[in-house]
Amino acid sequence: MSGRVALEGLEFHAYHGLYPHERESGNWFEVDIAVDTDFTEAAEHDDLMGTINYETLFRIVKEEMAKPSKLLETVAGKIADDVLKALPAAKVVELKISKLNPPIGGKCRRATVSLIRKR
């Protein structure tokens, strides 16, 4: 049984950005992540071992968000790579990272980078 485990609306204060003031004062970011997997065993046996543990998924995102990067593309790629390395049952990782109120010289609610990475 194919399925998806997702965490939506994760919020982090982090230090990603091209400009020095972004890496000094930080900004708020929102992350949505979904992982496609086969959770037949988990569903049949009511056992976490047969699916994606969303606590582990959160830890992976949190650890990478804590490492300052210039580009959200870099952060997204590292998170996707880490998920595929740490969670062998993960078949596809879909990820969206948004920087809230980005410094672009005008009003903007969020700047978003998204990716889909397959095993």
DSSP file (Angstrom, degrees, kcal/mol; ACC not computed):
  #  RESIDUE AA STRUCTURE BP1 BP2  ACC     N-H-->O    O-->H-N    N-H-->O    O-->H-N    TCO  KAPPA ALPHA  PHI   PSI    X-CA   Y-CA   Z-CA
    1    1 A M              0   0    0      0, 0.0    38,-2.0     0, 0.0    39,-0.2   0.000 360.0 360.0 360.0 113.0    0.0    0.0    0.0
    2    2 A S  E     +A   38   0A   0     36,-0.2     2,-0.3    37,-0.1    36,-0.2  -0.540 360.0 154.1 -77.9 144.3    1.7    3.2   -1.2
    3    3 A G  E     -A   37   0A   0     34,-3.0    34,-2.4    -2,-0.2     2,-0.4  -0.899  35.1-117.8-156.2-175.9    1.2    6.2    1.0
    4    4 A R  E     -A   36   0A   0     -2,-0.3     2,-0.5    32,-0.2    32,-0.2  -0.999   8.4-159.8-139.2 134.7    2.6    9.5    2.1
    5    5 A V  E     +A   35   0A   0     30,-2.5    30,-2.9    -2,-0.4     2,-0.3  -0.971  26.2 179.5-111.6 128.2    3.8   10.8    5.5
    6    6 A A  E     -A   34   0A   0     -2,-0.5     2,-0.4    28,-0.2    28,-0.2  -0.962  27.7-160.5-135.8 147.9    3.8   14.6    5.7
    7    7 A L  E     -A   33   0A   0     26,-2.9    26,-2.8    -2,-0.3     2,-0.4  -0.999  23.8-169.0-120.7 126.8    4.6   17.4    8.2
    8    8 A E  E     +     0   0A   0     -2,-0.4    24,-0.2    24,-0.2    -2,-0.0  -0.927  57.4  14.5-123.1 141.2    3.1   20.7    7.2
    9    9 A G  E     +     0   0A   0     -2,-0.4     2,-0.2     1,-0.2    23,-0.2   0.794  68.8 172.1  74.2  29.3    3.6   24.2    8.6
   10   10 A L  E     -A   31   0A   0     21,-2.4    21,-2.5    -3,-0.2     2,-0.4  -0.546  18.2-153.3 -68.4 134.8    6.9   23.6   10.5
   11   11 A E  E     +A   30   0A   0     -2,-0.2     2,-0.3    19,-0.2    19,-0.2  -0.937  18.6 170.9-118.8 135.7    8.2   26.9   11.7
   12   12 A F  E     -A   29   0A   0     17,-2.2    17,-2.7    -2,-0.4     2,-0.7  -0.997  31.5-139.8-139.7 141.5   11.8   27.8   12.3
   13   13 A H  E     +A   28   0A   0     -2,-0.3     2,-0.2    15,-0.2    15,-0.2  -0.930  47.8 159.5 -95.3 119.0   13.8   31.0   13.1
   14   14 A A  E     -A   27   0A   0     13,-2.5    13,-2.3    -2,-0.7    52,-0.1  -0.808  48.8-119.4-140.5 175.6   16.9   30.4   11.1
   15   15 A Y        +     0   0    0     50,-0.5     2,-0.4    -2,-0.2    54,-0.1  -0.359  55.5 136.7-120.3  49.5   19.9   32.3    9.5
   16   16 A H        +     0   0    0     52,-0.2    54,-0.2    11,-0.1     2,-0.2  -0.797  26.0 104.0 -97.3 138.4   19.6   31.6    5.8
   17   17 A G        -     0   0    0     52,-2.1    54,-0.1    -2,-0.4     6,-0.1  -0.749  67.3-114.3 160.9 155.3   20.1   34.4    3.3
   18   18 A L  S    S+     0   0    0     -2,-0.2    -1,-0.1    52,-0.1    53,-0.1   0.834  93.9  73.1 -73.5 -35.0   22.4   35.9    0.8
   19   19 A Y  S >> S-     0   0    0     51,-0.1     4,-1.3     1,-0.1     3,-1.2  -0.595  82.8-126.8 -90.4 144.0   23.0   39.1    2.7
   20   20 A P  H 3> S+     0   0    0      0, 0.0     4,-1.2     0, 0.0     3,-0.2   0.863 109.2  58.0 -54.6 -39.4   25.0   39.4    5.9
   21   21 A H  H 3> S+     0   0    0      1,-0.2     4,-2.5     2,-0.2     5,-0.5   0.811 103.2  54.6 -64.8 -26.7   22.2   41.0    7.9
   22   22 A E  H <> S+     0   0    0     -3,-1.2     4,-1.3     1,-0.2    -1,-0.2   0.871 109.9  45.7 -70.3 -36.6   20.0   37.9    7.1
   23   23 A R  H  < S+     0   0    0     -4,-1.3    -2,-0.2    -3,-0.2    -1,-0.2   0.647 117.1  46.3 -81.8 -14.1   22.6   35.6    8.6
   24   24 A E  H  < S+     0   0    0     -4,-1.2    -2,-0.2    -5,-0.2    -3,-0.2   0.893 126.8  22.1 -89.6 -49.9   23.1   37.9   11.6
   25   25 A S  H  < S-     0   0    0     -4,-2.5    -3,-0.2    -5,-0.2    -2,-0.2   0.704  97.5-152.4 -94.7 -20.7   19.5   38.6   12.6
   26   26 A G     <  -     0   0    0     -4,-1.3     2,-0.3    -5,-0.5   -11,-0.2  -0.108   2.2-127.7  77.8-178.8   17.8   35.6   11.0
   27   27 A N  E     -A   14   0A   0    -13,-2.3   -13,-2.5    -4,-0.1     2,-0.4  -0.944  24.0 -88.8-159.1 170.1   14.3   35.3    9.7
   28   28 A W  E     -A   13   0A   0     72,-0.4    72,-2.6    -2,-0.3     2,-0.3  -0.758  40.8-172.6 -93.9 140.1   11.2   33.1   10.0
   29   29 A F  E     -AB  12  99A   0    -17,-2.7   -17,-2.2    -2,-0.4     2,-0.4  -0.936  13.6-150.7-130.1 150.7   10.8   30.1    7.7
   30   30 A E  E     -AB  11  98A   0     68,-2.4    68,-2.9    -2,-0.3     2,-0.4  -0.983  13.5-165.9-122.9 136.8    8.1   27.6    7.1
   31   31 A V  E     -AB  10  97A   0    -21,-2.5   -21,-2.4    -2,-0.4     2,-0.4  -0.978   9.9-174.1-126.7 133.1    8.7   24.1    5.9
   32   32 A D  E     + B   0  96A   0     64,-2.5    64,-2.6    -2,-0.4     2,-0.4  -0.993  14.3 178.5-118.7 131.8    6.4   21.5    4.4
   33   33 A I  E     -AB   7  95A   0    -26,-2.8   -26,-2.9    -2,-0.4     2,-0.4  -0.999   9.0-177.7-137.8 139.2    7.8   18.0    3.8
   34   34 A A  E     -AB   6  94A   0     60,-2.8    60,-3.1    -2,-0.4     2,-0.5  -0.995   7.4-162.1-135.1 141.0    6.2   14.8    2.5
   35   35 A V  E     -AB   5  93A   0    -30,-2.9   -30,-2.5    -2,-0.4     2,-0.4  -0.985  11.0-144.9-127.3 124.2    7.7   11.4    2.0
   36   36 A D  E     +AB   4  92A   0     56,-2.5    55,-3.2    -2,-0.5    56,-1.0  -0.700  36.1 146.4 -86.6 138.9    6.2    8.7   -0.2
   37   37 A T  E     -A    3   0A   0    -34,-2.4   -34,-3.0    -2,-0.4     2,-0.6  -0.920  52.6 -99.3-155.9 175.2    6.7    5.2    1.1
   38   38 A D  E     +A    2   0A   0     51,-0.4     3,-0.2    -2,-0.3   -36,-0.2  -0.946  35.5 173.7-106.0 112.5    5.0    1.8    1.2
   39   39 A F     >  +     0   0    0    -38,-2.0     4,-2.4    -2,-0.6     5,-0.2  -0.066  37.2 120.9-112.8  36.8    3.4    1.4    4.6
   40   40 A T  H  > S+     0   0    0    -39,-0.2     4,-2.5     2,-0.2     5,-0.2   0.944  78.9  47.1 -57.8 -50.0    1.6   -1.9    4.0
   41   41 A E  H  > S+     0   0    0     -3,-0.2     4,-2.4     9,-0.2     6,-0.3   0.902 112.1  49.9 -62.0 -42.2    3.4   -3.6    6.9
   42   42 A A  H  >>S+     0   0    0      8,-0.8     4,-1.4     1,-0.2     5,-0.8   0.920 113.2  46.2 -62.5 -44.1    2.7   -0.7    9.3
   43   43 A A  H  <5S+     0   0    0     -4,-2.4    -2,-0.2     7,-0.2    -1,-0.2   0.895 116.8  43.6 -67.1 -40.4   -1.0   -0.7    8.4
   44   44 A E  H  <5S+     0   0    0     -4,-2.5    -2,-0.2    -5,-0.2    -1,-0.2   0.846 127.3  28.5 -74.0 -34.0   -1.3   -4.4    8.8
   45   45 A H  H  <5S-     0   0    0     -4,-2.4    -2,-0.2    -5,-0.2    -1,-0.2   0.380  96.5-126.0-112.0   2.9    0.7   -4.8   12.0
   46   46 A D  T  <5 +     0   0    0     -4,-1.4     2,-0.4     1,-0.2    -3,-0.2   0.929  63.5 142.4  51.1  49.6    0.2   -1.4   13.6
   47   47 A D    > < -     0   0    0     -5,-0.8     3,-1.6    -6,-0.3    -1,-0.2  -0.984  55.0-146.8-130.5 127.0    4.0   -1.1   13.8
   48   48 A L  G >  S+     0   0    0     -2,-0.4     3,-1.7     1,-0.3    -6,-0.1   0.761  92.6  75.9 -60.5 -27.1    6.1    2.0   13.4
   49   49 A M  G 3  S+     0   0    0      1,-0.3    -1,-0.3    -8,-0.1    -7,-0.1   0.709  89.2  58.7 -61.4 -19.3    8.9    0.0   11.8
   50   50 A G  G <  S+     0   0    0     -3,-1.6    -8,-0.8    -9,-0.1    -1,-0.3   0.180 109.9  35.2 -97.9  19.4    6.9   -0.3    8.6
   51   51 A T  S <  S-     0   0    0     -3,-1.7     2,-0.6   -10,-0.1    38,-0.1  -0.788  96.5 -68.0-149.7-169.3    6.6    3.4    7.9
   52   52 A I        -     0   0    0     -2,-0.2     2,-0.7   -17,-0.1    -2,-0.1  -0.837  41.9-135.3 -94.8 123.5    8.3    6.8    8.1
   53   53 A N     >  -     0   0    0     -2,-0.6     4,-2.0     1,-0.2     3,-0.4  -0.684  10.3-156.8 -78.5 114.7    8.7    8.0   11.7
   54   54 A Y  H  > S+     0   0    0     -2,-0.7     4,-2.0     1,-0.2    -1,-0.2   0.705  90.8  61.3 -73.1 -16.2    7.6   11.7   11.6
   55   55 A E  H  > S+     0   0    0      2,-0.2     4,-2.2     1,-0.2    -1,-0.2   0.900 106.8  46.1 -68.8 -40.3    9.7   12.5   14.7
   56   56 A T  H  > S+     0   0    0     -3,-0.4     4,-2.2     2,-0.2    -2,-0.2   0.905 111.2  52.7 -65.0 -41.9   12.8   11.4   12.8
   57   57 A L  H  X S+     0   0    0     -4,-2.0     4,-2.0     1,-0.2    -2,-0.2   0.918 109.6  48.4 -59.7 -44.9   11.6   13.4    9.8
   58   58 A F  H  X S+     0   0    0     -4,-2.0     4,-3.0     1,-0.2     5,-0.2   0.912 109.0  53.3 -62.2 -43.6   11.2   16.5   12.0
   59   59 A R  H  X S+     0   0    0     -4,-2.2     4,-2.6     1,-0.2    -1,-0.2   0.900 107.7  51.0 -60.0 -41.8   14.7   16.0   13.6
   60   60 A I  H  X S+     0   0    0     -4,-2.2     4,-1.8     2,-0.2    -1,-0.2   0.930 113.5  44.3 -61.9 -46.2   16.3   15.9   10.1
   61   61 A V  H  X S+     0   0    0     -4,-2.0     4,-2.5     1,-0.2    -2,-0.2   0.938 113.8  50.3 -63.8 -46.8   14.6   19.1    9.0
   62   62 A K  H  X S+     0   0    0     -4,-3.0     4,-1.2     1,-0.2    -2,-0.2   0.902 109.1  51.2 -59.7 -44.1   15.3   20.9   12.3
   63   63 A E  H  < S+     0   0    0     -4,-2.6     4,-0.2    -5,-0.2    -1,-0.2   0.897 113.7  43.7 -63.2 -40.7   19.0   20.0   12.2
   64   64 A E  H >< S+     0   0    0     -4,-1.8     3,-1.5     1,-0.2    -1,-0.2   0.871 108.7  56.8 -74.8 -35.2   19.5   21.3    8.7
   65   65 A M  H 3< S+     0   0    0     -4,-2.5   -50,-0.5     1,-0.3    -1,-0.2   0.770 100.2  61.5 -64.8 -23.5   17.5   24.5    9.3
   66   66 A A  T 3< S+     0   0    0     -4,-1.2    -1,-0.3    -5,-0.2    -2,-0.2   0.584  88.5  82.0 -78.4 -10.3   19.9   25.2   12.2
   67   67 A K  S <  S-     0   0    0     -3,-1.5    -1,-0.1    -4,-0.2   -53,-0.0  -0.861  86.3-125.8 -99.4 112.7   22.9   25.4    9.7
   68   68 A P        +     0   0    0      0, 0.0     2,-0.3     0, 0.0   -52,-0.2  -0.283  35.1 173.4 -60.3 136.8   23.1   28.8    8.1
   69   69 A S        -     0   0    0    -54,-0.1   -52,-2.1    -4,-0.1     3,-0.0  -0.967  36.9-133.8-138.3 154.7   23.2   28.7    4.3
   70   70 A K  S    S+     0   0    0     -2,-0.3     2,-0.4   -54,-0.2   -51,-0.1   0.883  90.2  44.4 -73.6 -38.5   23.1   31.5    1.6
   71   71 A L     >  -     0   0    0    -54,-0.1     4,-1.5     1,-0.1     3,-0.3  -0.874  64.0-145.8-117.6 139.9   20.4   29.7   -0.5
   72   72 A L  H  > S+     0   0    0     -2,-0.4     4,-2.9     1,-0.2     5,-0.2   0.804 103.8  64.7 -65.8 -29.0   17.2   28.0    0.3
   73   73 A E  H  > S+     0   0    0      1,-0.2     4,-2.2     2,-0.2    -1,-0.2   0.889 101.7  49.3 -60.1 -38.6   18.0   25.7   -2.7
   74   74 A T  H  > S+     0   0    0     -3,-0.3     4,-2.2     2,-0.2    -1,-0.2   0.928 111.7  47.8 -65.2 -45.8   21.0   24.4   -0.7
   75   75 A V  H  X S+     0   0    0     -4,-1.5     4,-2.4     1,-0.2    -2,-0.2   0.928 112.4  49.2 -61.5 -46.4   19.0   23.8    2.4
   76   76 A A  H  X S+     0   0    0     -4,-2.9     4,-2.5     1,-0.2    -1,-0.2   0.917 111.1  49.5 -61.1 -44.9   16.3   22.0    0.5
   77   77 A G  H  X S+     0   0    0     -4,-2.2     4,-2.4    -5,-0.2    -1,-0.2   0.900 111.5  48.5 -62.2 -41.4   18.8   19.8   -1.3
   78   78 A K  H  X S+     0   0    0     -4,-2.2     4,-2.6     2,-0.2    -1,-0.2   0.901 111.0  50.1 -67.0 -41.1   20.5   18.8    2.0
   79   79 A I  H  X S+     0   0    0     -4,-2.4     4,-2.5     2,-0.2    -2,-0.2   0.949 112.1  47.6 -61.7 -48.0   17.3   18.0    3.7
   80   80 A A  H  X S+     0   0    0     -4,-2.5     4,-2.2     1,-0.2    -2,-0.2   0.918 113.1  48.3 -60.4 -44.3   16.1   15.8    0.9
   81   81 A D  H  X S+     0   0    0     -4,-2.4     4,-2.0     1,-0.2    -1,-0.2   0.920 111.6  50.0 -60.7 -44.1   19.5   14.0    0.8
   82   82 A D  H  X S+     0   0    0     -4,-2.6     4,-2.7     1,-0.2     5,-0.2   0.887 109.8  50.8 -64.0 -39.5   19.5   13.5    4.6
   83   83 A V  H  X S+     0   0    0     -4,-2.5     4,-2.4     1,-0.2     7,-0.2   0.938 111.1  47.7 -63.6 -46.5   16.0   12.0    4.5
   84   84 A L  H  < S+     0   0    0     -4,-2.2    -1,-0.2     1,-0.2    -2,-0.2   0.841 115.7  45.6 -65.7 -32.3   16.9    9.6    1.7
   85   85 A K  H  < S+     0   0    0     -4,-2.0    -2,-0.2    -5,-0.2    -1,-0.2   0.917 119.4  39.0 -73.0 -44.3   20.1    8.5    3.6
   86   86 A A  H  < S+     0   0    0     -4,-2.7    -2,-0.2     1,-0.2    -3,-0.2   0.750 116.9  48.6 -81.3 -25.0   18.4    8.2    7.0
   87   87 A L    ><  -     0   0    0     -4,-2.4     3,-2.2    -5,-0.2    -1,-0.2  -0.803  58.9-177.0-123.3  89.7   15.1    6.6    6.0
   88   88 A P  T 3  S+     0   0    0      0, 0.0    -1,-0.1     0, 0.0    -2,-0.1   0.752  83.6  62.2 -58.7 -25.1   15.6    3.7    3.6
   89   89 A A  T 3  S+     0   0    0    -38,-0.1   -51,-0.4   -52,-0.0     2,-0.4   0.627  79.6 106.0 -76.1 -11.9   11.8    3.3    3.3
   90   90 A A    <   +     0   0    0     -3,-2.2   -53,-0.2    -7,-0.2     3,-0.1  -0.549  39.1 170.9 -72.3 124.9   11.6    6.8    1.7
   91   91 A K        +     0   0    0    -55,-3.2    28,-2.6     1,-0.4     2,-0.4   0.789  67.8  14.6 -99.9 -39.1   10.9    6.6   -2.0
   92   92 A V  E     -BC  36 118A   0    -56,-1.0   -56,-2.5    26,-0.2     2,-0.5  -1.000  61.7-157.5-140.2 137.3   10.2   10.2   -2.8
   93   93 A V  E     -BC  35 117A   0     24,-3.0    24,-2.8    -2,-0.4     2,-0.5  -0.977   7.7-172.2-115.9 126.1   10.8   13.4   -0.8
   94   94 A E  E     +BC  34 116A   0    -60,-3.1   -60,-2.8    -2,-0.5     2,-0.4  -0.981  14.8 177.3-117.2 128.6    8.7   16.5   -1.6
   95   95 A L  E     -BC  33 115A   0     20,-2.5    20,-2.4    -2,-0.5     2,-0.4  -0.980  19.1-174.0-139.8 140.8    9.8   19.6    0.2
   96   96 A K  E     -BC  32 114A   0    -64,-2.6   -64,-2.5    -2,-0.4     2,-0.4  -0.991   5.8-173.2-135.5 127.8    8.8   23.3    0.3
   97   97 A I  E     -BC  31 113A   0     16,-2.8    16,-2.5    -2,-0.4     2,-0.4  -0.986   6.1-169.6-121.2 128.7   10.8   26.0    2.2
   98   98 A S  E     -BC  30 112A   0    -68,-2.9   -68,-2.4    -2,-0.4     2,-0.6  -0.967  15.4-148.9-120.9 132.7    9.4   29.5    2.5
   99   99 A K  E     -BC  29 111A   0     12,-2.9    12,-2.1    -2,-0.4     2,-0.3  -0.888  26.4-134.4 -94.1 121.7   11.2   32.6    3.8
  100  100 A L  E    S- C   0 110A   0    -72,-2.6   -72,-0.4    -2,-0.6    10,-0.3  -0.586  78.5  -2.6 -81.1 137.8    8.6   34.8    5.4
  101  101 A N  S    S-     0   0    0      8,-2.2    -1,-0.2    -2,-0.3     8,-0.2   0.935  86.8-156.2  49.3  59.5    8.8   38.5    4.6
  102  102 A P        -     0   0    0      0, 0.0     2,-1.8     0, 0.0     4,-0.3  -0.300  22.8-109.3 -66.8 149.2   11.9   38.3    2.4
  103  103 A P        +     0   0    0      0, 0.0     4,-0.1     0, 0.0   -81,-0.0  -0.543  68.4 133.6 -80.7  81.8   14.1   41.4    2.0
  104  104 A I  S    S-     0   0    0     -2,-1.8     3,-0.1     2,-0.5    -3,-0.0   0.329  78.8-100.9-113.3   6.6   13.3   42.2   -1.6
  105  105 A G  S    S+     0   0    0      1,-0.3     2,-0.3    -3,-0.2     0, 0.0   0.626  97.3  53.3  85.4  12.9   12.6   45.9   -1.4
  106  106 A G  S    S-     0   0    0     -4,-0.3    -2,-0.5     2,-0.1     2,-0.4  -0.950  99.7 -62.5-162.7 177.5    8.9   45.5   -1.5
  107  107 A K        +     0   0    0     -2,-0.3     2,-0.3    -3,-0.1     0, 0.0  -0.583  57.1 154.2 -78.2 127.0    6.0   43.7    0.1
  108  108 A C        -     0   0    0     -2,-0.4    -7,-0.2    -6,-0.1     3,-0.1  -0.924  35.1-153.7-153.7 124.7    6.1   40.0   -0.2
  109  109 A R  S    S-     0   0    0     -2,-0.3    -8,-2.2     1,-0.2     2,-0.3   0.902  77.2 -14.7 -67.6 -41.6    4.5   37.4    2.2
  110  110 A R  E     -C  100   0A   0    -10,-0.3     2,-0.5    -9,-0.1    -1,-0.2  -0.987  48.2-141.6-161.7 149.5    6.9   34.7    1.4
  111  111 A A  E     -C   99   0A   0    -12,-2.1   -12,-2.9    -2,-0.3     2,-0.4  -0.977  33.6-161.1-112.3 131.2    9.6   33.5   -1.1
  112  112 A T  E     -C   98   0A   0     -2,-0.5     2,-0.4   -14,-0.2   -14,-0.2  -0.915  20.6-172.6-125.8 140.4    9.4   29.7   -1.7
  113  113 A V  E     -C   97   0A   0    -16,-2.5   -16,-2.8    -2,-0.4     2,-0.3  -0.988  16.7-179.0-121.6 135.4   11.7   27.0   -3.0
  114  114 A S  E     +C   96   0A   0     -2,-0.4     2,-0.3   -18,-0.2   -18,-0.2  -0.966   4.1 176.3-135.5 154.7   10.4   23.6   -3.6
  115  115 A L  E     -C   95   0A   0    -20,-2.4   -20,-2.5    -2,-0.3     2,-0.4  -0.985  21.3-149.6-150.3 159.6   11.8   20.3   -4.8
  116  116 A I  E     -C   94   0A   0     -2,-0.3     2,-0.4   -22,-0.2   -22,-0.2  -0.992  19.4-175.1-129.8 124.7   10.9   16.7   -5.5
  117  117 A R  E     -C   93   0A   0    -24,-2.8   -24,-3.0    -2,-0.4     2,-0.3  -0.983   6.0-160.4-124.7 128.9   13.7   14.1   -5.1
  118  118 A K  E      C   92   0A   0     -2,-0.4   -26,-0.2   -26,-0.2   -27,-0.1  -0.788 360.0 360.0-107.2 150.4   13.3   10.4   -5.9
  119  119 A R              0   0    0    -28,-2.6   -27,-0.1    -2,-0.3    -1,-0.1   0.485 360.0 360.0 -68.7 360.0   15.5    7.6   -4.7
